[in-house]
Amino acid sequence: MSGVIVFGRGFMGTRLARDLRGAELVPTDITDRDAIRALLTEKRPRAVVNAAGKTGRPNVDWCETHRAETAHSNVLGPLVLAEECERAGAYMLHLASGCIFYGPSPTAGGWRETDHANPSAFYSRCKYAADLALGSMEHVGIARLRMPIDGTPGPRNLITKLAAYPEVVDVENSVTVVEDLVRVVEQMIEVRAAGIHHATNPGLMKHRDLLRLYRELVDPAHASVLIDEAELVRRGLASKARSNCELADTRLAALGIRMRHIDEALRDAMVQYAHAVRG
């Protein structure tokens, strides 16, 4: 039996395959049942990480006009992979999204893993549909992340995204620092954690805080204008309102898995980002 297979050649899949011990990135389409079955039979992995799925280019607004393709990849694909992992006796860790929650949580402290989501965008609805199906499977663990932040520049990195916008919505959110997520994934695989887990760093981050740190550590000349959340759709900058929310971690902590507070983790990521930019 081999190590860990990672599906998904995007930002998260590439990053996890690079940093997870014994991991191998494979290019197989997770909706191709025959190919998945053949691969799992050959490799016999102890665990599979699913980081595959459609997020849209340049952003999730793409999913609104490509609904069948989005559902095929983000709903059918994970279910096919889960079924074949069960057949092969492999643990499956599915990377999900916390952007299925919109607005204030029903109880203080943030949305919990057991709360019913209220997705609006089609991308979010598909991610939630997969969660509902996978969340009760004993061989599947789900890690919900939000707006990943990384020390390596890239188009899917929230630092790179916000720094490129001339206008930025000033909102507060739970976010995920990728360096911490790698450790979460490793530990969830180790204990074969089943069910839904919120993998966001403790504490909340405002976009203005990230940009202030960016000016301090990366580019003192950077400038942008902060706008109200409602301006996004009203001015045609987005076709659907974005998810802004706080997530509570009630299940990782019970497993003894902890992430750094966002204040510490964000500064550390920004220092790495500055070094990478300067070469």
Secondary structure, 3 states (H helix, E strand, C coil): CEEEEEECCCHHHHHHHHHCCCEEEECCCCCCHHHHHHHHHHHCEEEEEECCCCCCCCCCHHHHCCHHHHHHHHHHHHHHHHHHHHHHCCEEEEEEECCCCCCCCCCCCCECCCCCCCCCCHHHHHHHHHHHHHCCCCCEEEEEECCCECCCCCCCCHHHHHHHCCEEECCEECCCEHHHHHHHHHHHHHHCCCEEEECCCCCCEEHHHHHHHHHHHCCCCCCCEEECCCHHHHCCCCCCCCCCCCECCCCCHHHCCCCCCHHHHHHHHHHHHHHHHHC
